[in-house]
Amino acid sequence: MTLQVERLDEVVTALRTVLADDQILTSRADRLNRARVPAPFPVHRWTERLPDLAVLPTSTEQVAGVVRIANDLRVPVVPRDGGTGLTDGAVPLRGGIVVDVKRMNDVREIDLENRTVRVGTGINMLKLNEQLARHGLFYPDDPASYPCSLVGGRIGTSGWSLIGARYGHTRDLVLSFDHVLPTGEVMHVGDGIGHQISKSSSGYQLKHLFMGHQGTLGIATEATLKLYPKPEAELSPFWAFDNYDDAYRCVGALARAGVATFAGAVLFDEWKVAYLRRDDEAYIPQPGDVRALVCAVMYGYEDEVRPAGRRLFRIAKEHGARYLGDEISEGDWAARHDRYATPLHGRTKDGQVVPMSWHCEDAAVNYTRLPAVSKVWHEIVADLRRKTDVFDDWGMFAYTSADTGVDYLTEIDVGIWEQQLDDRAWELWVRAKRDIAAVALANNASISACHGSCREGEVDLVPQELGRGYDVMLDLKRTLDPNNIMNPGKYHLDRAYRAGGR
Amino acid sequence: MTQTDKERGGADALATPFTPGMRDNPAELADFTDGIVGRPLPIADAGGPSPEQEFAAEWNNAAYNCFSSGHKFCREVCPVMQVTRNESWTPTAFHANVVAMGQGELSVEDVAADYVNCTQCGACELRCPNTLFTGDFYRFRTRTVDVVKAVRALAVDQGVHQEGWRTWNARTDELTHEPVLGETPVNQDHVRDWSAGLDLPIGGETVLFVDCEAAFYRTSVPRAVAQVLQLAGYEFGLMGEQWCCGGPAAEMGYVDQAQRFARHNLDNWRSTGTRRVLVLDPHDYISFTEDYPKYFGAEYDIEVVLVVELFAQLIREGRLNPSVPVERTITYHDPCRLNKRKGIWQEPREILRAIPGLTFNDVDRVTQWSYCSGGGGGLPIEKPELTERISASRLEKAAALEVDTLVSACPWSERPLTAAGESHDIDVVDIHELLAASLGIEVGGTTDGGAS
């Protein structure tokens, strides 16, 4: 919280010119509940991140009005959509106004001929798909947070989709959107002028710039999305291996096969299988010689998926895979994809079961670098565990990002005993995150494929990752947000406003 | 090669995956000293713990299970959230507030009014990624309904009242029944009026318990139930002196009152030699199978039978044979307390499929996790406008199926759903009434408290 009481009154009075009273929330509980995201943070420092107030606009005009007022009064604005991100994009670092877009969740137009839908950005993908199902269509943006994240947050973070190898990721699926700039001006962002254009070569390609900025360049309010036929068939085989190397070779071969219905593959490493075996009640027990797993998923018409499946089964067999059977494959895919069942506990080194929650650090890593990155990341977490039982190694997943198998969303899952997360543990965690990011960069990887890189720790390395590109970020930030009101404090963008520029 | 090969010199036990706590683990695991775990965390307070902090200590694990994972899968299935889109009124907020109380950041006064915004339907618990039912042995269920009830009780305990609830419970206390007819009096003298002409005995081994809404407002439901039971030759009586089950008071935080009412009912069952209670209302079913056992422990040895389950069984056994065609196009509304709280969804469908003439456009039970009438948890008393919007949203879904009738199995849902059905020209009918019609029974009674 940053505003003095008199200042707060001034802001609220101004906001009442564009919003109704019930759209302006100032109570302590309203603010506490808009200072949180799933990423871990020491609970005793919760109030450091309180906004001064939150607003619930219902239209682009209202969002623009709020941002204009904030810009005039030099008050920070933090866009909040689902608030499900892992990099604190929606967390206020300097107080100010949280613009919570959840009330802009209507479906405005379904264009069956051009296969698009126009929605308010406060809509959730699962809810959208319930409506699209009536037309035999679906919107295939499919993150782990599919039941709760919102289209606007997917734009602001440039989300990654589990089935992106088949359908593309958020940046491919969002054709265009209305966007409120940090000055309160409204702009339409798409390819060229179009609302429904998938490829234009007219002008600069601004769409990517206004996706994935973590709310530092404005707020998307209405989006036009690409639609696909709802797939008739899903095939999600799980294969077992007695060692990591065979599983690694197999997942590479599956991804490189170029099967058109291939939507993604996942590699479970030996730490992951060991963890699931010891602590995940949703895991269907396998014999002890099962040490690594690979699953692949295909979507499409039945007469496409069947032969594609035969091809992938043949490849898996050539790599020493043992098929786990239909029941386990379907059940495990349902548990991990449809439900995302998460265990609530890990263990101390001596075996005491303690309440822990699941957190993960990710990177975008090339196939050939996966084993090297995995090895060092586990060492980093082992080092945390040498110091304290607040942390537990829950293993790694590597997910294909693209249809050719070039790179993988690689994540290490770390159980954190949050009730014990004090300042020293937090310091250890931040340092570990920085180390994890450094390993990614040392392997020519990107710090994040999916979660973003603006949290304490890894954010320090973003200038190193982007090089001259980071300076362009600073230039753009200063130009578009002259008063640094839009989600200030993220990505070290304050540097754009220091004397002498960057 | 495996990742577990110890090829590096000097690698310790933590360099490979292992299962902590196993007998043959390396002894060196005990040698690491922990610099953090076990030390007290900083807590911002002066003096002793506040009532909120004592409360938070009791609910710490339940609240932290949600707070520290924070996935919010619950949000879009929450009926209140769907119509308000206000994150302060979501299951995750209800847990997070408890953690904040523990930190001394919130008082119960700050948040008591927020906790009104819950119908206690249980959808959030089912959608929670932490909830897991594996096989028939592992059952972990996130406890959001319990947390909401407990915070409401804490508020009452601390003298923080919601005016509507205070009045409602005070009148219930006075009348021994909920004031479901507004100013029209409800009381002991009228609690059996619904059964006029049915010639039902009092007491006995099995009694039929009729909730306040059904006993006074929608009397067609208990009349249907009683007559179907008579037709099947199933012996039962009515309670000697029936009071409200106490569940609504418990839901709104008036715990002492709830327990007094429960005590009365249990004593009354004892006085008439009753061993078995038939329940037609899902809310009562929750009270009798969850609250009463908590209040009375081993002393509570009453068998509780849900009428919908009993009817399905009687149909299966051939003791009920619905044969009169009911020419309606219907869909079924899964009552939250049956489907989401108790996992009962098969039997109502069995009954509906046994009724000739029906065209049944069913919606599966999982999709219905996000459906609700808005009639539960005291919401309609404090925020009738939210109940109305939740019911309207439920009826829109029914209307999209092009049905003329929405069948429910919960009297408390039927009043708001009926009101919402008017603009769609959709009738709301109780499943017991529908079965009775197919058995050729003229039910009688009223569906609107006798207003028409």
Interface residues (C-beta under 8 A of the other chain):
Chain A: L25 S27 R28 A29 D30 L32 N33 R34 R36 V37 P38 P40 V43 H44 W46 T47 L56 G82 G83 T84 D100 K102 R103 N105 G122 N124 L126 K127 E130 R134 S145 P147 C148 D242 N243 Y244 D245 D269 E270 W271 V273 A274 Y275 R277 R278 E281 A282 R291 R339 Y340 A341 T342 L344 R347 T348 K349 D350 G351 Q352 P355 S357 W358 S374 K375 H378 E379 A382 R385 R386 K387 T388 D389 V390 D393 G395 I416 W417 E418 Q419 Q420 D422 D423 R424 A425
Chain B: M1 T2 Q3 T4 D12 L14 A15 P17 F18 T19 P20 G21 M22 N25 L29 A30 F32 D34 G35 I36 V37 R39 L41 P42 I43 A44 N60 N61 Y64 N65 F67 S68 S69 G70 H71 K72 F73 C74 R75 E76 V77 R85 N86 E87 S88 T90 T92 A93 A96 N97 V99 A100 Q103 E105 L106 D110 V111 D114 R127 P129 N130 L132 T134 Y138 F140 T367 A400
